[in-house]
Amino acid sequence: MRLEAPLAGALILLAACERGFLPLGGRFEVGRDPMVVFVGGDARAGGDLYALDPSGGGAIPITFSVVGESRPALSPGGGEVAFLRGGSLSDSTPVSVWVLNLVSGAEWRLRLPPGAGPPERVGWSGNGRSLVVRTARGVYQGPAPPAEEEARPLAGPARAAAESALAVILGRPAFARVVPCADPHDLCVVADTGSPALLARGARDAARWGDDSVAYLEGDRLVVRPLGAGRVRHVEWSGVPARPRQPTVFPGATAPR
C-alpha cells in the first residue's frame, strides 16, 4: 500500500517519538565530537542538563523534565550521560540515577538496592561498562543500562578503586586530583604525597579537560587551565541558563584546548 505524503510524514514523526527525543538533533557527532554537559536552572533537586561545544557557542538543552537533575557524568565513549534526578517537584535532593543516550534520547534507570539511601554522585568505570554511585550510605557499582542488574555495595580495596571514577583526576598517567581547599570557595590540587597546592581562588566544580587541562567555574564563567605552560582561557558561551554548574567533559577524538 502506498502512503500519501502527509500520512507517511506523521508516521515517521510518531516512530521517532516512540524511539525517544533526539536530544542533540545533529548538532554533534556523538561519540566523536568533544562536548561539555552541565546543569542549569533552579529546580529544587537540580536543574536541566545542557550541552555545549568546548570551543564555545550556544548552550543546547538536552533534558526537559519538571523535576531537578544534577551531577552529570559523560561516558568514556561520549555517547551517554549519567545523572541524578529528583522524584517529584517537592524533592530537594535526588532520589534516582539515570542514563541518557545522546543519540536516541532513550533513558534508563540504574537500580539501587533497597536501603542504599539517596544518591550523591555518579561516575563511569574506565571502560564505560559500569556505573559507580556514592549514596548517603555507601558506594555501589552496577552494569551500565540497559542492563537490568541491581547495583551492588562495595567495600575495602574494591570501594577505593571504584571511587576514583568520582574524582577529578589529572594527567595520564594520573599524578594528582582536584579537591576543594580548606576554604571551600577555592580549588586545590593534591598529589598522592605532599600538601594541597592552590589551583584557583573563587572557583568551583572542577572537571577533567583532556589529559593536560582542567576546567572549573568562576561565577558563571567556564575557565580552562592547562596543567603546564599555556594560556588560561574562558569559554565564550551564550544562552546560558541561571546558575550554570557541575560541568562534565568528553574530550572527543582530540582533547579540547
N, C-alpha and C positions, 0 to 999 in steps of 0.2 A: 504494500500500500504506500502511495506517495503522499507525504505530509505537506500541507500548504506552509509557506514560509513563516507566517506569524505563529502557527501552532508548533512547528518544529523549533522555533526560537524559544518559545515558552517551555517546551520540554527540556531543551538544553539547559535553560536557566534553572529549572526545577532540579535537574540532575546535579548541577553544580552546587545548589543549596544543600542537597542531601549529602554531598561529599564533605561539606563544611565550607565556611567562609575562607576565601583565599586572602590571607592577611597582608601580603606584600604586593599582590597584583602585578607581578612582572617588574617591580621596581628594583629588585635584587636578583642575581643568580644565586639562589640559596645553596649553601654548601661550598660556594666558591668565592663570592664577593665578601670582603670584610664588612662587619656590621657591629653596631652598638645597639643594645637594648637597655632601656632604662624605665623607671617608674615616674609618672607624673600625675598630679591631681590629688584630691583630698578626701577620698572615701575613708570611712572610719578604719578599715583594716588594710588600707594601702592606697592604690590609685588604679590607673590603667597602665598598660605596657605600650611603649613606643619604640620604633626602630629608627636608626639614624645611620647614614653613610659616615664613616670615620673621617672623611675629608671635609665634612660639614654639609649644610643644606637644611632642608625641612624635616621636621620630626613626623614620622608616619605612625598613627595609632594602629596597634595590632590586636588589642582586646577592647571589648565594649561592654563588659558586664557591669551590672549595677552594684555588685559587691567589690570590695577592695582586693587588689592584687599587689604582691610585693616580692622582693628578693629574687629577681630573675637570674637564671644561670644558663647561658648558651652552651649547647653541647659541643664536645670537641670537634665534631664534624660540621657544626654550624647549621644543621637542618632543623633543630628543635630547641625550644627554650623551656626549662623547668621553672616553676614559680610557686609561690604560696598564694592561697585565696581564702577570703572570708566566706562564711557560710550564709550570712544574711546581712541586711542593711544595718542591723543593730550590733553586729560583731565589731569589736575594737581590735581584735587580733586575728591572725589567720587560723583556719581550722583544718586545711587540707593542702595536699601537694598535687600539682597538675603539670602535665607536659603538653605543650602546643607544638604541632607540626607546622613549620613555617612554609611548607609547600602546599599542603592540602587544607590547612586550617583545622584538622581534626584535633581533638583534645582527649586526653586520658588522665584518669586519677590514679595516683600511686596509693596502694592500700597499706596503711599503717596498722599495727596490731592494736587491739583494744588496750586502753591504759597508757598508750605511748605519750599522751599529752600533746598540747598544741605545737605545731612545727614552728621552728625559729629560723632555719636556714636550709637550703638545699644546694647540692653540687653534684657534679658528674665524676664518675671514675675516669681514669686516664684514657681507657679505650671506649668510653661512651656507652658501655653495655649495662651499667647500673647507676643508681642514684644513691647518694648519701644524704641523710636527713638528720639534722640535730633538732631535738624537741626539748621541751621543758624537763623531760625525764631520762634522756639518754641520746645515743647515736644509733641510727638504723641504716641498713643498706638493703636495697631491693632491686630486682631487674628492671631496666627501663621499660615503660609501656611501649607497645601494647601488651607486653607480658602481664599476666594477671596475678603472679605470685605475691604474697604479702611480704613486706619488708621485715627483716629480722634484726633483733638487737645485737650490737657489737660490744665487745669488752676487751680489755688488755691491749696487746700489740695490734690486733685487727682494728680496734677502735682508733688507736693513734694513727695508723696508716690511712684509714679512711678519712679522718678529719683533715688531712692535707687537701682534700677536694673542696673544703670550705674556706681555705686560707688563700690569701693573695701572695702567691709565690713568685719570686723574682729570679730571672736568669735561667739559662739552660746549659749546663746542669744548674739546678737550683742552688743559690747561695744565701738567700735571705727571704724575709717575708715582711709585708707591710702590716703594721698594727697601730691602734690608737696610742698616742703618747700618754704620759701621766696627765697632761691636760687634754681632755677628750676633744678639744677643738683643733688639735694638731695631729699630724700623722708622723709616725716614726718607722724606720727600717731596722729590723733586728736580725742578726745572723745567729747561727747555732751557738756561737760563743761571742761574748762581748756585750756591752750595754747598747740599748737602743740609740740610734742616731736620728736626729731630726730630718724628716723629709720635706715637710711643708707646714707652715703655720696657717691657721684658719682654713683647714682643708678637711675633707671627709670623704667617705665612700670610695675607697681606692679600688682599682681594678687592674688586673694584668693587661698590658697593651703590647702584645707580641712578646718576643724574648728579651728585648732590650729597653723597654719603656714601661712606665706606669701611668695610669690615668687617675684623676681624682677631681672632686668638685670643690670649687671655691665660690661660695654663694650659688648663683645659677650658671656659673661658667665651668665648662668642661676643659680641664687642663691636661696636657700630655707632657710628661717629663722623661727625657732619656736617662738611663742609669749611668751612662758615662758622659763623655763630651757631647755637646749638642745643644740645640736651642729649645727652650721650653716654649710651647705654643698653646694657643687657645683655639679650640674647635669652634668655627663660626656656624652655629646652628640657628634655626629660625622655627617659628611656630611652636615654641617650647611651652608646654603646659606649666601650670603652677607647681612649684616645689619639685623640680627635677631631682632625682636621687637614684642611688643604687645601680649604677651602670654595670653592665657585663659586656665583654668584648669577644667577638670571634675574629681572629686575625686574617682569615681568608688564605688564599694561596700565597700571598705575600703580606707580611705583617704591616699594618698601618703605621705611618710615621708622621 
